[in-house]
Amino acid sequence: MAKKPEPENFMDMFAKLGEGLRLPNMDVEKILAHHRKNLEALQKSASATASGASSLMARQREVLQETLREITDMAQDFRGSGNPQDLVAKQVEFARKSFEAAVKNAGESAEIVRKSGSESIEVLRSRIKEAMDEVRETFEKKS
């Protein structure tokens, strides 16, 4: 029984293609290092985004707990009061506090999202700049 020849690995096939097309020699390790840095930057960017999402969820949980506590307190306050004017005043005060808290929480949430988005974009922006510098250096060395 005849043995099947071992299949060529991808790198050998890539090298033969380059030789056949008479492409200039490539530093495969340098190319892999370049792409490894790209993947690391993407991982850092995703990590910053995930961290922001986690912070946002934690803050939303805190807001929900505070809101539920305030509703419970308000319900207990309404039981004790029989005067309609006091009841309306308490409802107005609760509505005012709820609106102020909603505005404050929306601002905090927006800041968390902005910060994590900025961190994520900055990581990618930095890597793009590094990649462009690497490409520029490569061409300058060949010239």
N, C-alpha and C positions, 0 to 999 in steps of 0.2 A: 504494500500500500504506500503510495507516495505521500510525503509530508506536504502539507500546505505551507506556503511561505508565510512568515510572520508579517502581519500588516505593518506598514510604516507608521511611525507615530506622526502626529500632526506637525510637529516642529520640523521633522525631516522633509515632509511633503512641502511645507512652506519654504524651506531653504532651497529645495530642488526647483520649485516654481520660480523663485527669485533668480536662480542661476540660469534657468531656461529663458527667462524674459530679459536677462542681463540687467537686472536691477542692481543698484548700488548695494554694497554690504550693509546689513542692518544689525544693530546691536539689540538682539532680542531681549536681553536682560534689562536694558534701558527702557525698552517699550513696555515690558511687563511692570517695571518699577513705576513708570508713568501711570499706567492704568491702576496699579495698586494704590497709588496716592489718590487717584480719582475716586476709587471705591471707598477709601478711608474717609475722604471728604464727604461723600454721600452718606456714609454711616454716621458721621458726626452731625451732619445736617438733620438727619432723621432723628437722631438722639435728642437734639435741641428741640425739635418739633414735638416729640413724644413727651419730653419733660414739661414743655409748656402746656400740653394737653392735660397732663397729670395735675399740674398746678391749678389749671382752670377747673378741672373736675373737683378737686379738693375744696376750692373756694366756693363753687356752686353748692357743694354739700353743706358747707358752713352757713351759707346764705339760707338754704332751705331749713336748717335746724333753727337758725335765729328767727325766721319767719314763723315756723310752727310754734316756737316758744312765745312769740308776741301774740299770735292768734289765741293761744291758750290763755295767756294773761288777760287779753281783751275779753274773752268769753266769761272769765271769772268776774271781771269788773262789771260787766253788763248785768249779771245776776243780782248784784247787790243794790243796784240803783233802780228806783221806781220813778224818779223824776224824768219826764220826757226831755226837758232841756239839758239835763246832765247827760242823758243818753246820747242826744244829738252831738253835744260838745265832745264827748268821748269818741264818737264815730268820726267826727271831723279831725280830731287830733290823731286818731289811728290812721286815717287816710293820708294825712300830711306826712306822718312818720314813714308810712309805707312807700309813699312817692319818693321821699328823700332817700330812703334806703335803696330803692330800685335804681335811682339815678346814680348813687354812689357805687352800687354793685356793678352796674353796667360799665361805669368808667374803669373800675378795677379789672373787670373781665377783659375789656378792650385793651388795657395796658398789658395784661398777661399775654394776650394773643399777639400784640404788636412786638413785645419783647422777644418772645420765642420765634416769631417770624423773622425778626431782624437778625437774631443770632444764627438762624438757619441760613438765611441769605448771605450773611457775612462769611460764613464758612465756605459756601460755594463760590462767592466772589473772590475770596482769597485764593482758592484752588485754581480758579480760571486764570487769575493773574500769574500764579506760579507756572501753570501749564504754558501760558503764552511766553513767559520768560525762558522756559526750557526749550521751546520750539525756536525762539529767536537765537538762543545760544548755539543750538545745533546747526542752524544755518550759518551763523557767523564763523563757526569752526570749519565748516566746509568751504567757505569763501576764501 
